Amino acid sequence: MRILLIAGGWSGERAVSLSGAAQIERALTGLGHTVTPFDPLPGFDGLITAARDHDFAFLNLHGAPGEDGLIQAMLDAADVPYQGSGPEASFLALHKAAAKQIFRLRGIPTPEWTFLPVPPGPDWECDLRFPLFVKPNDGGSSLDMRRAATHEELREALSPIFASGKQPLVEEAAPGFEMTCAVLGDEALPTILIRPKLCCDFFDYRSKYEQDGAEEICPAPVDDALSARVRELALRAHVALGCEGYSRSDFIVTDDGPVLLEVNTLPGMTPTSLVPRSAAAAGISFQDLAARLIDLGLARCARRRACAPEPLAWDEA
């Protein structure tokens, strides 16, 4: 197939996107596909034209555009298949405050939070329990994420997020250890235990992407009941948001059990990323993972086409 590999973009996670794309391109080429890299940063206005010249689009975008569902909506309009979730699930997952409401609706435990779409007034005091984590509501890779133990630190953590034009999510810190679980198709893959090794008490950007930044153990060395619970919750979150193809859910395991932090609809695909590690533990090579994602994307497109209304007479064939 002719595959358009869409990576780069203009979010703060551009470098991570391009790093993963290099590995994906090698895998797709090894599968016998013809791959054309496409970066929306210089080429956005030609996206649909480029996509329609290919049989499939493989997305490796992080943040917006990409995880917000914009590119997916454009590809759906052009009737070009791609891997992963559609526009609605992508948008809901990226908008953390919206996703957490859905988690609560579906009985999936998640830390208490407050969403601040505009800067609070000078007399505002957060009624959540300290310590707190502050992060952009629609960001990823732990960029601009900070821990606040006091109201003064909270104000300091909010300021750069508002200054960047984003809206912060403030979330109660859940004491415990971090686990993550990927879903591929309709199956939860082996869980991963994460222990940051750098000078930080949470899984920050450096821990995620610097060599030897964290200890990531897969399968997670936890008892079977806990692993099963995390895998169950990952599947439930995947379904609750309407995700397709694959996703990765991040958890903190507290004394009362795992609580869900967020769901990623375009998980990282760098050499140190978690989904490829989990797939490898299930006996799925990186190349086989890419092939499986293409198959799932083609199946999604076939379902859409089967349910699509008949085109109007003046529509392009």
MIVOMI-331770 format. One record per residue (C-alpha): residue number from 1; residue in one letter; chain; x, y, z. Coordinates in steps of 0.25 Angstrom, whole numbers, padded with zeros to 4 digits. Each point is the difference from the previous one (the first is absolute). Layout:
<mivexs>
+-----+---------+--------+-------+-------+-------+
! num ! residuo ! cadena !    c1 !    c2 !    c3 !
+-----+---------+--------+-------+-------+-------+
! NUM !       a !      A !     X !     Y !     Z !
...
+-----+---------+--------+-------+-------+-------+
</mivexs>
This chain:
<mivexs>
+-----+---------+--------+-------+-------+-------+
! num ! residuo ! cadena !    c1 !    c2 !    c3 !
+-----+---------+--------+-------+-------+-------+
!   1 !       m !      A !  0000 !  0000 !  0000 !
!   2 !       r !      A !  0004 !  0015 ! -0001 !
!   3 !       i !      A !  0000 !  0005 !  0014 !
!   4 !       l !      A !  0000 !  0015 !  0004 !
!   5 !       l !      A !  0008 !  0001 !  0013 !
!   6 !       i !      A ! -0005 !  0012 !  0007 !
!   7 !       a !      A !  0009 !  0005 !  0011 !
!   8 !       g !      A !  0006 !  0013 !  0005 !
!   9 !       g !      A ! -0011 !  0011 !  0001 !
!  10 !       w !      A !  0002 !  0012 !  0009 !
!  11 !       s !      A ! -0003 ! -0004 !  0014 !
!  12 !       g !      A !  0010 !  0000 !  0011 !
!  13 !       e !      A !  0002 ! -0015 ! -0002 !
!  14 !       r !      A !  0005 !  0001 ! -0015 !
!  15 !       a !      A !  0013 ! -0006 !  0003 !
!  16 !       v !      A ! -0006 ! -0012 !  0007 !
!  17 !       s !      A ! -0009 ! -0002 ! -0012 !
!  18 !       l !      A !  0012 !  0001 ! -0010 !
!  19 !       s !      A !  0008 ! -0010 !  0008 !
!  20 !       g !      A ! -0011 ! -0010 !  0000 !
!  21 !       a !      A ! -0002 !  0002 ! -0015 !
!  22 !       a !      A !  0013 ! -0005 ! -0004 !
!  23 !       q !      A ! -0002 ! -0013 !  0007 !
!  24 !       i !      A ! -0014 ! -0001 ! -0006 !
!  25 !       e !      A !  0006 !  0002 ! -0014 !
!  26 !       r !      A !  0010 ! -0011 !  0001 !
!  27 !       a !      A ! -0011 ! -0009 !  0005 !
!  28 !       l !      A ! -0010 !  0003 ! -0012 !
!  29 !       t !      A !  0011 ! -0001 ! -0010 !
!  30 !       g !      A !  0004 ! -0013 !  0006 !
!  31 !       l !      A ! -0014 ! -0005 ! -0002 !
!  32 !       g !      A !  0001 !  0004 ! -0015 !
!  33 !       h !      A ! -0008 !  0013 !  0000 !
!  34 !       t !      A !  0004 !  0013 ! -0007 !
!  35 !       v !      A !  0001 !  0011 !  0010 !
!  36 !       t !      A ! -0001 !  0015 ! -0002 !
!  37 !       p !      A !  0004 !  0008 !  0012 !
!  38 !       f !      A ! -0010 !  0012 !  0002 !
!  39 !       d !      A !  0002 !  0011 !  0010 !
!  40 !       p !      A ! -0012 !  0009 !  0002 !
!  41 !       l !      A !  0008 !  0012 !  0005 !
!  42 !       p !      A !  0005 !  0004 ! -0014 !
!  43 !       g !      A ! -0011 ! -0008 ! -0008 !
!  44 !       f !      A ! -0013 !  0001 !  0007 !
!  45 !       d !      A ! -0007 !  0007 ! -0011 !
!  46 !       g !      A !  0003 ! -0012 ! -0009 !
!  47 !       l !      A ! -0004 ! -0011 !  0010 !
!  48 !       i !      A ! -0012 ! -0005 ! -0007 !
!  49 !       t !      A !  0006 !  0000 ! -0014 !
!  50 !       a !      A !  0012 ! -0008 !  0005 !
!  51 !       a !      A ! -0009 ! -0010 !  0008 !
!  52 !       r !      A ! -0009 ! -0003 ! -0012 !
!  53 !       d !      A !  0012 ! -0004 ! -0008 !
!  54 !       h !      A !  0003 ! -0011 !  0010 !
!  55 !       d !      A ! -0007 ! -0012 !  0004 !
!  56 !       f !      A !  0002 !  0002 !  0015 !
!  57 !       a !      A !  0004 !  0010 !  0010 !
!  58 !       f !      A !  0009 ! -0003 !  0012 !
!  59 !       l !      A ! -0001 !  0010 !  0011 !
!  60 !       n !      A !  0011 !  0003 !  0010 !
!  61 !       l !      A ! -0004 !  0014 !  0005 !
!  62 !       h !      A ! -0001 !  0004 !  0015 !
!  63 !       g !      A ! -0008 !  0011 !  0006 !
!  64 !       a !      A ! -0007 !  0009 ! -0010 !
!  65 !       p !      A ! -0001 ! -0002 ! -0012 !
!  66 !       g !      A ! -0002 ! -0015 !  0001 !
!  67 !       e !      A ! -0004 ! -0004 !  0013 !
!  68 !       d !      A ! -0011 !  0010 !  0000 !
!  69 !       g !      A ! -0007 ! -0007 ! -0012 !
!  70 !       l !      A !  0002 !  0011 ! -0010 !
!  71 !       i !      A !  0008 ! -0008 ! -0010 !
!  72 !       q !      A ! -0009 ! -0013 !  0002 !
!  73 !       a !      A ! -0012 !  0009 ! -0003 !
!  74 !       m !      A !  0007 !  0005 ! -0013 !
!  75 !       l !      A !  0004 ! -0015 ! -0004 !
!  76 !       d !      A ! -0014 ! -0004 !  0003 !
!  77 !       a !      A ! -0006 !  0011 ! -0009 !
!  78 !       a !      A !  0010 ! -0005 ! -0011 !
!  79 !       d !      A ! -0004 ! -0015 !  0002 !
!  80 !       v !      A !  0015 ! -0003 !  0003 !
!  81 !       p !      A !  0002 ! -0012 !  0010 !
!  82 !       y !      A !  0009 !  0002 !  0012 !
!  83 !       q !      A !  0004 ! -0007 !  0013 !
!  84 !       g !      A ! -0006 !  0003 !  0013 !
!  85 !       s !      A ! -0012 !  0008 !  0005 !
!  86 !       g !      A ! -0009 !  0009 ! -0007 !
!  87 !       p !      A ! -0002 !  0015 !  0002 !
!  88 !       e !      A ! -0010 ! -0001 !  0012 !
!  89 !       a !      A !  0008 ! -0010 !  0009 !
!  90 !       s !      A !  0013 !  0007 ! -0004 !
!  91 !       f !      A ! -0006 !  0014 !  0005 !
!  92 !       l !      A ! -0006 ! -0006 !  0013 !
!  93 !       a !      A !  0012 ! -0007 !  0004 !
!  94 !       l !      A !  0009 !  0012 ! -0002 !
!  95 !       h !      A ! -0009 !  0009 !  0007 !
!  96 !       k !      A !  0003 ! -0005 !  0014 !
!  97 !       a !      A ! -0011 !  0007 !  0007 !
!  98 !       a !      A ! -0010 ! -0006 ! -0009 !
!  99 !       a !      A !  0006 ! -0014 !  0000 !
! 100 !       k !      A !  0000 !  0000 !  0015 !
! 101 !       q !      A ! -0015 !  0003 !  0001 !
! 102 !       i !      A ! -0003 ! -0012 ! -0009 !
! 103 !       f !      A !  0009 ! -0008 !  0008 !
! 104 !       r !      A ! -0008 !  0004 !  0013 !
! 105 !       l !      A ! -0013 ! -0003 ! -0008 !
! 106 !       r !      A !  0005 ! -0014 ! -0003 !
! 107 !       g !      A !  0004 ! -0003 !  0014 !
! 108 !       i !      A !  0015 !  0001 ! -0003 !
! 109 !       p !      A !  0008 !  0005 !  0011 !
! 110 !       t !      A !  0008 !  0013 ! -0003 !
! 111 !       p !      A !  0006 !  0011 !  0010 !
! 112 !       e !      A ! -0008 !  0012 !  0003 !
! 113 !       w !      A !  0002 !  0012 ! -0008 !
! 114 !       t !      A ! -0003 !  0014 ! -0005 !
! 115 !       f !      A !  0001 !  0006 ! -0013 !
! 116 !       l !      A !  0003 !  0015 ! -0002 !
! 117 !       p !      A ! -0003 !  0005 ! -0014 !
! 118 !       v !      A !  0003 !  0014 !  0005 !
! 119 !       p !      A !  0010 !  0006 !  0010 !
! 120 !       p !      A ! -0007 !  0000 !  0014 !
! 121 !       g !      A ! -0001 !  0013 !  0008 !
! 122 !       p !      A !  0009 !  0005 !  0010 !
! 123 !       d !      A ! -0008 ! -0006 !  0012 !
! 124 !       w !      A ! -0002 ! -0014 ! -0006 !
! 125 !       e !      A !  0005 ! -0012 !  0008 !
! 126 !       c !      A ! -0001 ! -0014 ! -0005 !
! 127 !       d !      A ! -0009 ! -0009 !  0008 !
! 128 !       l !      A !  0008 ! -0013 ! -0004 !
! 129 !       r !      A !  0009 ! -0007 !  0010 !
! 130 !       f !      A !  0015 !  0004 ! -0001 !
! 131 !       p !      A !  0009 ! -0005 ! -0006 !
! 132 !       l !      A ! -0005 !  0003 ! -0014 !
! 133 !       f !      A !  0005 ! -0003 ! -0014 !
! 134 !       v !      A ! -0002 !  0011 ! -0011 !
! 135 !       k !      A !  0001 ! -0003 ! -0015 !
! 136 !       p !      A ! -0006 !  0006 ! -0013 !
! 137 !       n !      A ! -0014 ! -0006 ! -0002 !
! 138 !       d !      A !  0003 ! -0004 ! -0014 !
! 139 !       g !      A !  0015 ! -0003 !  0001 !
! 140 !       g !      A !  0008 ! -0013 !  0000 !
! 141 !       s !      A !  0014 ! -0005 !  0003 !
! 142 !       s !      A ! -0001 !  0007 !  0014 !
! 143 !       l !      A !  0004 !  0013 ! -0006 !
! 144 !       d !      A ! -0002 !  0012 !  0009 !
! 145 !       m !      A ! -0004 ! -0010 !  0011 !
! 146 !       r !      A !  0003 !  0005 !  0014 !
! 147 !       r !      A ! -0003 ! -0005 !  0014 !
! 148 !       a !      A ! -0005 !  0011 !  0010 !
! 149 !       a !      A !  0000 ! -0002 !  0015 !
! 150 !       t !      A ! -0005 !  0014 !  0004 !
! 151 !       h !      A ! -0009 !  0010 ! -0006 !
! 152 !       e !      A !  0012 !  0009 ! -0003 !
! 153 !       e !      A !  0006 ! -0012 ! -0008 !
! 154 !       l !      A ! -0014 ! -0002 ! -0007 !
! 155 !       r !      A !  0000 !  0014 ! -0005 !
! 156 !       e !      A !  0014 ! -0001 ! -0005 !
! 157 !       a !      A ! -0003 ! -0013 ! -0007 !
! 158 !       l !      A ! -0013 !  0006 ! -0007 !
! 159 !       s !      A !  0007 !  0012 ! -0005 !
! 160 !       p !      A !  0008 ! -0006 ! -0011 !
! 161 !       i !      A ! -0011 ! -0008 ! -0005 !
! 162 !       f !      A ! -0010 !  0012 ! -0001 !
! 163 !       a !      A !  0012 !  0008 ! -0007 !
! 164 !       s !      A !  0001 ! -0011 ! -0011 !
! 165 !       g !      A ! -0014 !  0002 ! -0003 !
! 166 !       k !      A ! -0005 ! -0013 !  0006 !
! 167 !       q !      A ! -0009 ! -0004 !  0011 !
! 168 !       p !      A !  0005 ! -0008 !  0012 !
! 169 !       l !      A ! -0006 ! -0012 !  0007 !
! 170 !       v !      A !  0003 ! -0001 !  0015 !
! 171 !       e !      A ! -0001 ! -0014 !  0006 !
! 172 !       e !      A !  0002 ! -0005 !  0013 !
! 173 !       a !      A !  0013 ! -0008 !  0001 !
! 174 !       a !      A ! -0003 ! -0015 !  0003 !
! 175 !       p !      A !  0010 ! -0007 !  0009 !
! 176 !       g !      A !  0005 ! -0013 ! -0006 !
! 177 !       f !      A !  0008 ! -0005 ! -0012 !
! 178 !       e !      A ! -0002 !  0001 ! -0015 !
! 179 !       m !      A ! -0005 ! -0010 ! -0010 !
! 180 !       t !      A ! -0004 !  0000 ! -0014 !
! 181 !       c !      A ! -0008 ! -0009 ! -0009 !
! 182 !       a !      A ! -0002 !  0000 ! -0015 !
! 183 !       v !      A ! -0012 ! -0005 ! -0008 !
! 184 !       l !      A !  0002 ! -0006 ! -0014 !
! 185 !       g !      A ! -0013 ! -0003 ! -0007 !
! 186 !       d !      A ! -0009 ! -0006 !  0011 !
! 187 !       e !      A !  0011 ! -0005 !  0009 !
! 188 !       a !      A !  0008 !  0006 !  0011 !
! 189 !       l !      A !  0015 ! -0003 ! -0001 !
! 190 !       p !      A !  0009 ! -0003 !  0012 !
! 191 !       t !      A !  0001 !  0011 !  0010 !
! 192 !       i !      A !  0013 !  0008 !  0003 !
! 193 !       l !      A !  0005 !  0005 !  0013 !
! 194 !       i !      A !  0007 !  0014 ! -0001 !
! 195 !       r !      A !  0011 !  0005 !  0010 !
! 196 !       p !      A !  0006 !  0013 ! -0004 !
! 197 !       k !      A !  0015 !  0000 !  0002 !
! 198 !       l !      A !  0003 !  0014 ! -0002 !
! 199 !       c !      A ! -0001 !  0011 !  0011 !
! 200 !       c !      A ! -0015 !  0001 !  0000 !
! 201 !       d !      A ! -0011 ! -0006 !  0007 !
! 202 !       f !      A ! -0009 ! -0002 ! -0012 !
! 203 !       f !      A !  0001 ! -0005 ! -0014 !
! 204 !       d !      A !  0004 !  0013 ! -0007 !
! 205 !       y !      A !  0004 !  0003 ! -0014 !
! 206 !       r !      A !  0015 ! -0003 !  0003 !
! 207 !       s !      A ! -0003 ! -0013 !  0007 !
! 208 !       k !      A ! -0009 ! -0004 ! -0012 !
! 209 !       y !      A !  0010 !  0003 ! -0011 !
! 210 !       e !      A !  0014 !  0001 !  0005 !
! 211 !       q !      A !  0008 ! -0013 ! -0001 !
! 212 !       d !      A ! -0001 ! -0008 !  0013 !
! 213 !       g !      A ! -0009 !  0011 !  0005 !
! 214 !       a !      A ! -0009 ! -0010 !  0007 !
! 215 !       e !      A ! -0002 ! -0015 !  0003 !
! 216 !       e !      A ! -0011 ! -0006 ! -0008 !
! 217 !       i !      A ! -0003 ! -0014 !  0004 !
! 218 !       c !      A ! -0009 ! -0008 ! -0009 !
! 219 !       p !      A ! -0007 ! -0009 !  0004 !
! 220 !       a !      A ! -0002 !  0008 !  0013 !
! 221 !       p !      A !  0005 ! -0007 !  0012 !
! 222 !       v !      A ! -0013 !  0001 !  0007 !
! 223 !       d !      A ! -0010 ! -0011 !  0005 !
! 224 !       d !      A ! -0009 ! -0006 ! -0011 !
! 225 !       a !      A ! -0013 !  0007 !  0007 !
! 226 !       l !      A !  0006 !  0014 ! -0002 !
! 227 !       s !      A !  0005 ! -0003 ! -0014 !
! 228 !       a !      A ! -0014 ! -0005 ! -0004 !
! 229 !       r !      A ! -0006 !  0013 !  0007 !
! 230 !       v !      A !  0008 !  0009 ! -0008 !
! 231 !       r !      A ! -0002 ! -0007 ! -0013 !
! 232 !       e !      A ! -0015 !  0000 !  0003 !
! 233 !       l !      A !  0000 !  0015 !  0002 !
! 234 !       a !      A !  0008 !  0003 ! -0012 !
! 235 !       l !      A ! -0010 ! -0008 ! -0009 !
! 236 !       r !      A ! -0012 !  0007 !  0007 !
! 237 !       a !      A !  0007 !  0014 ! -0002 !
! 238 !       h !      A !  0003 ! -0004 ! -0015 !
! 239 !       v !      A ! -0015 ! -0003 ! -0002 !
! 240 !       a !      A ! -0005 !  0011 !  0008 !
! 241 !       l !      A !  0006 !  0011 ! -0009 !
! 242 !       g !      A ! -0003 ! -0008 ! -0013 !
! 243 !       c !      A !  0015 ! -0003 ! -0003 !
! 244 !       e !      A !  0003 ! -0009 ! -0012 !
! 245 !       g !      A !  0013 ! -0007 ! -0004 !
! 246 !       y !      A !  0009 !  0002 !  0012 !
! 247 !       s !      A !  0001 !  0009 !  0012 !
! 248 !       r !      A !  0009 !  0001 !  0013 !
! 249 !       s !      A ! -0006 !  0003 !  0014 !
! 250 !       d !      A !  0009 !  0006 !  0011 !
! 251 !       f !      A ! -0003 ! -0004 !  0015 !
! 252 !       i !      A !  0004 !  0003 !  0014 !
! 253 !       v !      A ! -0001 ! -0012 !  0009 !
! 254 !       t !      A ! -0004 !  0005 !  0014 !
! 255 !       d !      A ! -0003 ! -0008 !  0012 !
! 256 !       d !      A ! -0015 !  0000 ! -0004 !
! 257 !       g !      A !  0004 ! -0006 ! -0014 !
! 258 !       p !      A !  0003 !  0007 ! -0014 !
! 259 !       v !      A ! -0005 !  0013 ! -0004 !
! 260 !       l !      A !  0000 !  0005 ! -0014 !
! 261 !       l !      A !  0007 !  0012 ! -0004 !
! 262 !       e !      A ! -0002 !  0001 ! -0015 !
! 263 !       v !      A ! -0001 ! -0008 ! -0013 !
! 264 !       n !      A !  0009 !  0003 ! -0012 !
! 265 !       t !      A ! -0006 ! -0003 ! -0014 !
! 266 !       l !      A !  0013 !  0002 ! -0008 !
! 267 !       p !      A !  0010 ! -0007 !  0010 !
! 268 !       g !      A !  0015 !  0003 ! -0002 !
! 269 !       m !      A !  0007 ! -0009 ! -0010 !
! 270 !       t !      A !  0015 !  0004 !  0003 !
! 271 !       p !      A !  0010 ! -0011 !  0004 !
! 272 !       t !      A ! -0003 !  0003 !  0015 !
! 273 !       s !      A ! -0015 !  0001 ! -0002 !
! 274 !       l !      A ! -0009 ! -0009 !  0009 !
! 275 !       v !      A ! -0010 ! -0006 ! -0010 !
! 276 !       p !      A !  0011 ! -0007 ! -0009 !
! 277 !       r !      A !  0006 ! -0005 !  0013 !
! 278 !       s !      A ! -0013 ! -0006 !  0005 !
! 279 !       a !      A ! -0003 ! -0006 ! -0014 !
! 280 !       a !      A !  0014 ! -0006 !  0000 !
! 281 !       a !      A ! -0003 ! -0007 !  0014 !
! 282 !       a !      A ! -0013 ! -0006 ! -0007 !
! 283 !       g !      A !  0009 ! -0005 ! -0011 !
! 284 !       i !      A ! -0003 !  0011 ! -0011 !
! 285 !       s !      A !  0012 !  0006 ! -0006 !
! 286 !       f !      A !  0000 !  0015 ! -0004 !
! 287 !       q !      A ! -0002 ! -0004 ! -0015 !
! 288 !       d !      A ! -0012 ! -0009 !  0004 !
! 289 !       l !      A ! -0006 !  0011 !  0008 !
! 290 !       a !      A !  0001 !  0010 ! -0011 !
! 291 !       a !      A ! -0007 ! -0011 ! -0009 !
! 292 !       r !      A ! -0011 ! -0003 !  0010 !
! 293 !       l !      A ! -0003 !  0015 !  0001 !
! 294 !       i !      A ! -0001 !  0001 ! -0015 !
! 295 !       d !      A ! -0010 ! -0012 !  0000 !
! 296 !       l !      A ! -0008 !  0007 !  0011 !
! 297 !       g !      A !  0000 !  0013 ! -0007 !
! 298 !       l !      A ! -0005 ! -0006 ! -0013 !
! 299 !       a !      A ! -0011 ! -0008 !  0007 !
! 300 !       r !      A ! -0005 !  0013 !  0007 !
! 301 !       c !      A !  0000 !  0007 ! -0014 !
! 302 !       a !      A ! -0008 ! -0012 ! -0006 !
! 303 !       r !      A ! -0010 !  0002 !  0011 !
! 304 !       r !      A ! -0002 !  0015 ! -0002 !
! 305 !       r !      A ! -0002 ! -0003 ! -0015 !
! 306 !       a !      A ! -0010 ! -0010 !  0002 !
! 307 !       c !      A ! -0008 !  0009 !  0009 !
! 308 !       a !      A !  0002 !  0013 ! -0009 !
! 309 !       p !      A ! -0012 !  0006 ! -0007 !
! 310 !       e !      A ! -0001 !  0000 ! -0015 !
! 311 !       p !      A !  0007 !  0012 ! -0006 !
! 312 !       l !      A ! -0008 !  0011 ! -0005 !
! 313 !       a !      A !  0000 !  0002 ! -0015 !
! 314 !       w !      A !  0010 !  0012 !  0000 !
! 315 !       d !      A !  0009 ! -0007 !  0009 !
! 316 !       e !      A !  0014 ! -0004 ! -0005 !
! 317 !       a !      A !  0000 ! -0015 ! -0003 !
+-----+---------+--------+-------+-------+-------+
</mivexs>
